[in-house]
Amino acid sequence: EPEVTQTPSHQVTQMGQEVILRCVPISNHLYFYWYRQILGQKVEFLVSFYNNEISEKSEIFDDQFSVERPDGSNFTLKIRSTKLEDSAMYFCASKIRGGTDTQYFGPGTRLTVL
Amino acid sequence: GENVGLHLPTLSVQEGDNSIINCAYSNSASDYFIWYKQESGKGPQFIIDIRSNMDKRQGQRVTVLLNKTVKHLSLQIAATQPGDSAVYFCAEKIITGANSKLTFGKGITLSVRP
């Protein structure tokens, strides 16, 4: 069964460093998402991406964040200058179409900022 | 793996019993609701969904009930099994318009006693 994959599974970085989290969505999906989950808290929406542009972003997704689909398979989230409070699980999700189609989530990348 | 249940309410049930997990959603304009299951160290996994023009939907061993009057959603799991132990999140969205994000609830940890 096709699935969303994410790398790395765990990323440790120093405060102020740039990190890139990588996702490979399911191959025929057209809508892509990033969510984050701080330990013990709920999953929070960051950004949605469709047709090579951001379609919606939350207040969390400030100028330090960016997303890119550099080729036909990868979908990346970049944090330019990490802060301690960026430590969280970051989930990528994708779905085929808009509307009520199911979003399929990847296993997540655990980001630890020291 | 990641333990996302540290600060979440817990429901403990005996194996074989039925489980009922409740969720209060916030946006009266939401017209699509989903239940996700999250096992330790994994991303959210789709369980069942329901549109606002329905008040009940059944799947395999699971039933979702929607009460729009009080903005309440519940997930019923029949004959709960040890493999059902996980954190359960409800999520809501508005189908139409540019808004495509899911808004997640806080989550409840289901613990199944053998």
Interface residues (C-beta under 8 A of the other chain):
Chain A: V4 Y31 Y33 Y35 Q37 L39 G40 Q41 K42 V43 E44 F45 S48 Y50 S55 E56 S58 M89 F91 A93 G98 G99 T100 T102 Q103 Y104 F105 G106 P107 G108 R110
Chain B: E2 N3 V4 G5 L6 H7 L8 Y32 I34 Y36 G41 K42 G43 P44 Q45 F46 D49 R51 F89 A91 I95 A98 N99 S100 K101 L102 T103 F104 G105 K106 G107
